[in-house]
Amino acid sequence: MTDIYLLPIGTAALLFPALAFVMFVPTAIVLYRRHGVMTRWRVLSLYGGVYYALTSFCMVIVPLPKPSVNVCKEYPSFAHPQLTPGVAFTDIWKEAHHRVTLDALILHNSAFWQTVFNLILLLPLGVFVRIHFRRGLAAATAAGFAGSLFFELTQYSGLWGLYACPYRLFAVDDLIVNTAGAALGWAAAGPLARALPALDALDDRALAPLAAGKIPFGRRLIALLLDVTGVILLTPVLAVIGYFVLGAETVLLAPPVAFGLWFVLIPWLMGATPGKHVLLLKLVTPDGGRPSPARLALRALVLSPLLLLACLGGGAALSLTASAVFVGATASAADPSALTEIAGRVNFQEVAYSLAADPVAGLVLLLPPALCLALIGACVRGIRRHPQGLGLHETLSGIRNHALPHTRARTGPDAPEPADPQMPAPVAAADGSRTGG
């Protein structure tokens, strides 16, 4: 029985890192837009909830039947759902062979432990509803019922049609016990909810630098990542348009044109780059006005050495990946053995031997990315150590980031005051106090 319950946990542990990596940027966007900050406690709470959801789902579907198993013949009784309440208690009494002993009713009663595990399955959901969402018992009970119904329908549908027949039983007792487990989890989380600070209070504490005019580095970094991705995707589009409209010689102009459109023209017309729009940021001058094209061009020019390699590298990787997929798909459609032949052309062992035989060539190949990483690290360190968190592209161009109100910004007397872009941000004095800049 231990292996049955450890297998879904291990499966979720293997899937969670990849899912967490894919979710990072969307999670950052949602948190910054809804709460204005991305605190470690919100990330921990959200990712903990995702990991729990993944684990509980694996608990419901794993272990899967082997492809050679005919589930319709192997589990014929599961085609009819169990809709009679109280069957679980009848099974416990039958499993005990009508003996009222601790060993028969509890310790060696598989039906009893199955009911207990069904109760525990959604117990963390009730805790999550109370701690993370700060909702009441009715919300926890409704969430438990909805989650349990989804699990039972997943089992009854044969994993939503993946199997011809269900390989686990739809039981109304499981629905009742799961829902009761969520409600029990909400009740048990009362002392923990009173002991832990509210996430909104932690958000207010993290919003204090934002009220002083200092935008978090992570928020600007995510916006820059979105902008770089947008330039990478826009470059081949402009290259194709230029090739068919103006000629092949204009293809090389696509990267600088895309960079200029994204970082100069769009911010001048819209007030911010698309990435900053997504993160609820806008670009302003020290007096709160809209930056001129000259300021934006200077900012983009200073920023370009860092972004140029990233755009070119990302564009090359995207092009190579698309080409490999296209060639591989074409080759496999024409001749399935051609795909193996293409993959065999790249011998990574020979590449490793070549680098070992000529270390100088290997160092030369590693020097550009190492220098790029060192340059990026130096720029990040300079931004983090600046009193206002400004980079060289911002100090030279005089352009600042201004945070727009997030969707859950509170307007009460206890809410943090938003920064006024027309007022200079306070700077730290020598004695640690903050004075007007």
SVG drawing of the C-alpha trace seen along z (x, -y; Angstrom):
<svg xmlns="http://www.w3.org/2000/svg" viewBox="-28 -68 73 80">
<polyline fill="none" stroke="black" stroke-width="0.4" points="0.0,0.0 2.9,-2.4 4.2,-2.0 0.7,-2.9 0.7,-6.2 4.4,-7.1 4.2,-6.6 1.8,-9.6 3.9,-11.8 7.1,-10.8 5.3,-11.4 4.2,-14.9 7.7,-15.6 9.1,-14.9 6.5,-16.9 6.5,-19.9 9.9,-21.5 9.1,-21.7 5.6,-23.0 7.0,-25.6 9.5,-26.8 6.7,-27.1 4.5,-28.9 7.1,-31.4 6.5,-34.3 2.7,-33.9 2.8,-33.7 4.9,-36.9 2.6,-38.7 -0.6,-37.8 1.0,-38.6 2.3,-42.0 -0.9,-43.0 -3.1,-41.9 -1.0,-42.7 1.7,-45.0 4.4,-42.8 5.7,-39.3 6.6,-38.3 8.2,-35.0 5.3,-34.1 2.8,-34.5 5.0,-32.5 5.5,-29.8 1.7,-29.7 0.8,-29.6 3.4,-27.0 2.5,-24.9 -1.1,-24.9 -0.1,-23.9 2.1,-21.1 -0.7,-19.9 -3.2,-20.0 -0.8,-18.0 -0.1,-15.5 -3.8,-14.9 -4.6,-14.5 -1.8,-11.9 -3.3,-10.2 -6.6,-9.8 -5.2,-8.5 -2.0,-6.7 -1.1,-3.8 -2.4,-3.6 -3.4,-0.3 -0.9,1.1 -1.7,0.7 -2.1,4.5 -4.9,4.5 -8.4,4.5 -10.0,2.3 -13.5,3.1 -13.0,6.8 -10.7,6.3 -13.0,3.9 -16.6,4.6 -18.2,3.6 -16.7,0.1 -18.9,-0.8 -21.8,-1.3 -21.3,-4.1 -21.9,-3.5 -24.6,-6.0 -25.8,-4.6 -24.5,-6.6 -23.0,-4.6 -21.5,-1.7 -18.1,-2.7 -19.1,-2.0 -20.7,1.3 -17.4,2.3 -15.6,1.5 -17.9,3.7 -17.6,6.5 -13.8,6.2 -13.8,6.5 -15.8,9.8 -18.3,8.4 -15.7,8.2 -15.5,5.2 -11.8,5.1 -9.1,2.5 -7.2,4.8 -10.2,5.8 -11.9,2.4 -8.9,0.1 -5.4,1.5 -5.8,4.2 -8.9,2.9 -8.2,1.7 -11.7,0.3 -11.2,-1.9 -7.9,-3.2 -9.2,-3.9 -11.9,-6.1 -9.3,-7.8 -7.1,-8.6 -10.1,-9.9 -10.8,-12.2 -7.1,-13.4 -7.0,-13.8 -8.8,-17.2 -8.0,-18.3 -5.1,-20.5 -7.6,-22.2 -9.6,-23.5 -6.4,-24.8 -5.4,-26.5 -8.8,-28.1 -8.6,-29.6 -4.9,-30.6 -4.4,-31.8 -7.8,-33.0 -9.1,-33.9 -12.5,-32.4 -15.1,-30.9 -16.4,-27.4 -18.9,-27.5 -16.3,-28.4 -14.0,-25.5 -16.9,-23.1 -17.9,-24.2 -14.3,-23.9 -14.0,-20.4 -17.2,-19.3 -16.1,-20.7 -12.6,-19.1 -14.0,-15.8 -16.6,-15.8 -13.8,-16.5 -11.8,-13.6 -14.8,-11.2 -15.8,-12.2 -12.1,-11.7 -12.3,-8.2 -15.8,-7.5 -14.8,-8.8 -11.7,-6.6 -9.4,-9.5 -11.6,-11.6 -11.7,-9.1 -8.1,-8.0 -9.4,-4.5 -12.5,-2.9 -14.0,-2.1 -13.3,-3.3 -10.6,-1.6 -11.7,-3.1 -15.1,-3.2 -17.2,-6.4 -18.6,-6.3 -20.8,-8.8 -19.2,-8.0 -15.9,-9.3 -17.6,-12.5 -19.1,-12.9 -15.8,-12.0 -13.7,-14.3 -16.0,-17.2 -16.0,-16.6 -12.2,-16.5 -12.0,-19.9 -14.4,-21.3 -12.3,-19.6 -9.1,-21.1 -10.7,-24.6 -11.6,-24.1 -8.2,-22.7 -6.5,-25.6 -8.0,-28.1 -5.0,-28.4 -2.6,-28.5 -4.6,-31.2 -4.6,-33.3 -0.9,-32.8 0.3,-33.6 0.2,-37.2 -2.2,-37.9 -0.7,-37.9 -2.2,-41.4 -0.3,-42.7 2.9,-41.2 2.1,-42.8 1.7,-46.2 5.1,-45.8 6.7,-45.0 4.8,-47.9 6.6,-50.4 9.6,-50.9 7.1,-51.1 5.3,-54.0 8.8,-55.7 9.2,-55.5 11.5,-52.4 10.2,-49.7 11.2,-46.2 14.0,-44.8 12.2,-41.6 9.2,-43.4 11.4,-45.4 13.3,-42.2 10.1,-40.3 9.0,-43.3 12.4,-43.3 12.1,-39.6 8.7,-40.0 10.1,-42.8 13.1,-40.8 10.8,-37.9 8.6,-40.3 11.6,-41.6 12.7,-38.1 9.3,-37.2 8.9,-40.5 12.3,-40.2 11.5,-37.2 8.1,-38.8 9.8,-42.0 12.5,-40.0 9.8,-38.1 7.9,-41.3 11.1,-43.1 12.2,-40.1 9.0,-40.0 8.3,-43.7 11.7,-45.5 14.1,-42.7 16.6,-40.3 19.1,-43.0 16.7,-44.4 16.6,-41.2 19.6,-42.4 17.8,-45.5 15.0,-43.6 16.7,-43.3 17.5,-47.0 14.1,-48.0 12.3,-45.6 14.4,-46.9 13.7,-50.5 10.0,-49.9 9.7,-48.1 11.9,-50.3 11.5,-53.7 8.4,-54.2 5.9,-52.2 7.0,-53.8 6.8,-57.2 3.2,-56.6 1.9,-54.4 3.9,-55.6 5.6,-52.2 6.9,-49.1 4.4,-46.2 6.2,-44.3 5.9,-47.2 2.2,-47.6 1.7,-44.0 3.4,-44.6 1.5,-47.9 4.6,-50.1 5.0,-53.2 8.0,-55.3 8.2,-58.9 10.7,-61.7 11.8,-63.1 9.0,-65.7 6.4,-63.1 6.1,-63.8 6.2,-61.4 9.8,-60.8 10.8,-62.2 12.1,-60.1 15.6,-61.3 15.5,-60.1 14.0,-56.8 16.6,-56.4 19.4,-57.1 17.9,-54.6 17.6,-51.9 21.2,-52.6 22.6,-52.1 20.5,-49.1 21.2,-47.5 24.7,-45.9 23.0,-43.7 19.9,-42.9 21.5,-42.5 23.2,-39.2 20.1,-38.0 17.9,-38.8 20.3,-37.4 20.9,-34.3 17.2,-33.7 16.4,-34.4 19.0,-31.9 17.8,-29.3 14.2,-29.8 15.2,-29.6 17.3,-26.5 14.5,-24.9 11.9,-25.7 14.1,-24.5 14.9,-21.3 11.2,-20.6 10.3,-21.4 13.2,-19.3 12.5,-16.5 8.8,-16.4 9.4,-16.5 12.0,-13.8 10.0,-11.5 6.9,-12.0 8.9,-11.0 11.1,-8.4 11.0,-7.5 14.6,-6.3 15.8,-9.7 15.1,-11.2 17.5,-8.8 20.1,-9.7 19.7,-13.4 20.1,-12.9 23.2,-10.8 25.0,-13.5 25.7,-15.3 28.1,-13.3 28.5,-15.1 31.2,-12.6 33.4,-13.7 32.8,-17.3 33.8,-16.6 37.0,-14.8 37.8,-17.8 37.5,-20.3 39.7,-18.1 42.3,-17.8 42.4,-21.6 41.5,-23.4 42.4,-26.8 39.6,-26.4 37.2,-25.5 38.2,-28.5 37.7,-30.7 34.3,-29.3 33.4,-29.8 34.8,-33.3 32.0,-35.2 29.2,-33.8 31.3,-34.1 32.0,-37.8 28.3,-38.3 27.3,-36.8 30.0,-38.8 28.7,-42.0 25.1,-41.2 26.1,-40.4 28.0,-43.6 25.0,-45.6 22.6,-43.8 24.9,-44.4 25.1,-48.1 21.3,-48.3 20.8,-46.5 23.4,-48.7 22.0,-52.0 20.1,-53.9 17.0,-54.1 17.7,-50.9 18.4,-52.7 20.5,-51.3 22.9,-53.1 20.3,-53.4 18.0,-55.1 20.5,-57.5 21.8,-58.7 18.4,-59.0 16.6,-60.4 13.7,-58.0 12.2,-56.4 9.7,-53.6 6.4,-54.5 4.0,-51.8 0.4,-52.1 -2.2,-51.0 -2.6,-47.2 -6.1,-45.6 -6.4,-45.0 -4.9,-48.3 -6.8,-49.5 -7.9,-53.1 -8.6,-53.1 -6.7,-55.2 -4.3,-52.3 -3.4,-51.7 0.1,-52.6 0.2,-55.9 1.3,-55.5 4.3,-57.3 3.9,-60.6 6.0,-60.6 6.4,-64.4 7.9,-64.3 11.5,-63.1 11.9,-59.9 13.4,-60.2 17.0,-59.2 18.7,-57.7 20.7,-60.1 24.0,-59.2 22.3,-58.5 19.8,-56.1 16.9,-58.6 15.1,-59.4 15.0,-62.9 13.6,-64.5 15.9,-64.0"/>
</svg>
